[in-house]
Every structure is written in structure tokens, then in C-alpha cells.
């Protein structure tokens, strides 16, 4: 019995050695900083030369009274509520269209995916010029089609966040389109053939075959897009710098401001911990609801 148990333990050794490098990298660059940041959130650490003092829950109680943080939190939820459905819808429609255009699939897939591999800073600069309310081509086109007072976009607190969201959707949807396209191509063809024999139209086949079969992939894309929406930083930093006013300031950008501009590292760590908890709670709720709509 002992030798058999020892043999079972030895069988785990190769697999353990294979995952050990990845686990070591995860521990050094993810787990240790995460724990260290949570510990720092209970201090008033202000910089590299300061000795941190334990302040308990003061940073967290301060968050509840910080209007700037609450505005950033609200902006982030607005960003998520618009970015996630727009990205998923555009990615799904594009994947379905590409799946039906066999002779152009390779080239269109490359064209849609290209923004994903382009530098975010470059994209932000180019779109900032396009959204220029005075000399930008977007407002020029809107005026040409009869809109006399086009939005001021990045210079308007009403439109700036929407402009950033549109750019983020344009950049991101190609990546999720590839994932959904792979999911669509994995659906057995005989299901569609059987549905055609039963007289099902295109919409019925999409509703009763494509969507249920694609639900695990859609679930994964939903989680990825929500996490992505809470990590937005580059576009905000380059296109608006959190403005006009505070209209585009989101959580990660606010954390950056507190940590590296105001040098309130402990307070920024508390914000980071709250952000981590928000993502964890949302992911937990999604996994709890998974069984109600995901078909395996």
C-alpha cells in the first residue's frame, strides 16, 4: 500500500516540474505584489524614502468620503456598461459575417484584428486628432451630412467618455471576434443540416443552434471584456488625461494619480484592493449565473 502511494506521488513530479516555472513567475509578479499591496493599503506609505505607519482602515473609510474616487468609480461602471455589450455585439456580428464569407475570411480577419496589435498610444494619438472638434475629419463629415452643431468630443465632459469607449471598442473587438469565430467553426455542421431539413430559417438556426452552442465561448468573452473594462488606462491617459474636469477619470487612472503624482501609495493601494474586490465579486456572480444560460 505504501509503495503504491509512493508511486502515485511520483507520477505527479513531471507535471509539477512543468508548471513550476509558470507558477514561480505568477508568484513573483502577481501573487506577491497583490499581497504586498493589500498590506500597504493599511498604511500611510507616501513614497520610496518614507517609513510606512499602520493606519488600520483609515484609507478605506476615506474612500467612502472621497468624491474624486466615487466619480471615478461611477465613470468606470458607465464605461463597462457601454464597452462590454458594444464589443461583444460587434465581435459576434463580425464573427458570423466572416464565417459566411469563406473566400475573404483570411483578409478580413487580418484587417479586423490589426488594431489589436497596434500600439495603444499610437491609436490614442491618431483618434485624438480625428476627434478634434475644430480640424478633425469626424466633425467635418458630420457637418457635410447636415449636422450643424457636431459634438466637441474630447473637449466636452458630455461626450469625452463616449469617444474613448468607441475607440476602445474599435481596438478590442477584433480579438474577441477571433475567439468567437473559432467557437462558431467548432459547431458541428450536421446540426445546421438537420435544422434545414426541418425547415428552420437562418434566424431560427442562429437562435436555437448557434447561440446555445456558442454560450461557453460567449461566457468567456464576457468575463474577459469586463476585466478589460476595469483595466483601461492608456486611452484615458493619452486622449483625455482624465478630463475634461473629471468626466473620463476611471479607477486605474485614479490609482495612478494617487500613487505616482500625489505619492499617496497607501491610499492608492486601498483603491487597488477595492478594484480587485469589485472584479472578483463580478466574476463570482458571473460563475454563479453561468449554469442558467451556458449550455455545455
Buried (B, 14 or more C-beta within 10 A) or exposed (E): EEEEEEEEEEEEEEEEEEEEEEEEEEEEEEEEEEEEBBBBBBBBBBEEEEEBEEBEEBBBEBBEEBEEBEBBBEBBBBBBEBBBEBBBEBBBEBBBBBBEEEEEBEEBBEEBBEBBEEEBEEBBEEBBEBBBBEEBEBBEEBEEEEEEEBBBBBBBBEBBBBBBBBBBBBBBBBBBBBBBBEBBEEBEEEBBEEBEEEEBEEEEBBEEBBBBBBBBBBBBBBBBBBEBBBBBBBBBBBBBEBBBEBBBBBBBBBBBBBBEEEBBBBBBBBBBBBBBEBBEEBEEEBEEEBEEEBEE
